[in-house]
Amino acid sequence: MKPIQKATIVGIITVTLYLTVVVATTPALEPYAAISAAFQLNSIVIIGMGVGIGLQVFLSEKSKLLGCKLDVKRKAFGGNSGSTAATSFFSFFSLVPLGCCGWWLYVLSLLPSVVGTGVSAVLIEYSQVLAYVGLAIIFGFAGFTALKLKKEQQLQNSLELN
């Protein structure tokens, strides 16, 4: 499979999984209404996660095709997985007031007993900002991977010339 095809598929799967969680945790709303609410509040996060993860997959696949020895797959995907999970987690908080993702109310009610009241208040108050920070981390890992790929290509080109 070509890198762009695989990246597109993974990006679509990422968005689909996010929206599946929205629908599954919102029994009070029809699926269309839940998805519509999610896109109205979190379209940047939803699309950004799909694009960011897809970009990382593209870069990883491209490096394989070029025969590069990038050791970023474990580190980048581990970081991206953690960032994606955190981004999703925080972005769901902003949907709770709309009646979307009601299951997250339960998670929010347990949060003070896990991290304390002060930290919980900060996490809830700044959930959208934290979701954007997670998105920035996803793209940061993709940028780091692109930089390593470019350096590896330059190294291979200089070895071919010698």
N, C-alpha and C positions, 0 to 999 in steps of 0.2 A: 504494500500500500504506500502511496506517495505521502510525503510529510504533510502537505497541505490538506489532503483528504483525511488523514488520521487526526490532525489538529482540529479540523472542522467537526469531525464526529465527536471527539472528546469534549470540545467546547459546547456542542449541542447537548451532550449527555450531562454535563455540569449544570447547564441551565434547566434541563428537564428534571434532574434530581432536586434542585432547589425548589422548583415549582411543585413537584410531587410532595415534598415535605410541607409546603404551604397548604396544599389541598388536604393532605392527610391530617394535619393538625388544626384544621378549621372546619369541623363538622357543622357549625352553625350557618355557614355560608355555602352557597352553591359554588362548585369549582370555578366557574367563570368569574364570579364575583370576587372570590379569594385571589385568583390570579390577577385580575384587574387591579385590586387594591395593592397587591405586591408590586406590580409594575408602576403604579402611580407614585408610590413612596420610594421604591428601591430599584428603579430601572437602571440606574448607573451601576449599582452593586451587582445586580443580576447579570447584565450584559458584560460588565467588567470582569466578573469571575469567569464567564465563558471564554471571553477573549484572552484573558491572562493565562488561564490553564491551557487553552488551545495554543497560545504562543509558546509556552514552555514545551509542550509536546512537539510542536513544529521544530523548535531549535534542537531538541534532543534527537529527533529523527533525522534532521539535516546533518547533525554531527556524525551520526552512524553512517549515513551515505557517503560522507566525505572521508570516512575512516579516521576521524579524530578520536583521540583518547581522552575525552572529557570525563572527569569523574564527578560530574555534577548531578547525575540522575538521582542518586540516593539523597544527596544533600538538598538539591533543588526540589525534588518531589516531596521529600519530607517536610521541608519548609513551606512549600506551596500547599500541601495537605493541611498542615496546621493553620496556615494563614486563611485558607479557604474555609475551614471549619470555624475559625474565630470570626471571620467576616460574616458568614451565614448566621452564626449565633447572635451576633450583635445586630445584624440587620433585621432579624425576626422580632426583636424588642420593639422596633418602631411600628410594627404591624399590629401589636396587641391592642392599642387604643381603638382601632377600627373594628375590632371584633374578629380580626383575622389571627390565625395561629393561637387560638385559645389555650392550647396545650402548653404554650410558653408561659402562661400565667402561673401554672403550677411550678415551672422551672424558676420563674421569678420569685415565687413565694418561698422557695427553698434557698435561694441565693444568700440571704442574710445569715442563715445558719452555717453556710459553707465558707463565705469570705468575710462576713461581718456586715453590719449595717452601713457603715460609711463607704466601704468599697462597693457595696451593692448599689447605693444611691448614685455613686459616680458612674458605675457601669451602665445603669439604666439611663441616667441623665445624658450621658455622652455616647450612647450606643451607636448613633448614626455616625458620629465622628470616628469612633473606634472601628466601625465597619469600613469606612474610607481608608483608615490607616491599614487595616488588613488588606484591602485592595492594593494599596501602594506597596505593601510588602510582596504581594503576588507579582506585581509588575517589576519590583526591584529584583526578585529572583530571576525573572525572565531577562531583564537587562544584564544582570551578572552573567547569566548563561550565554547571552549574545556576545558579550565582551570576551569571555573565555573562548568561545568558538572563533571569533575574529582573530584573536591572538594565536590560536592553534593553527588556523589557516595561514597566517603570515609566517609562522614557524615552518610549516610544511612547504610553502612556496620558497622560502629562503634555502631550505635543504635541497629542493629540486634544482635550484639554480647552481648550487655548488657541486 
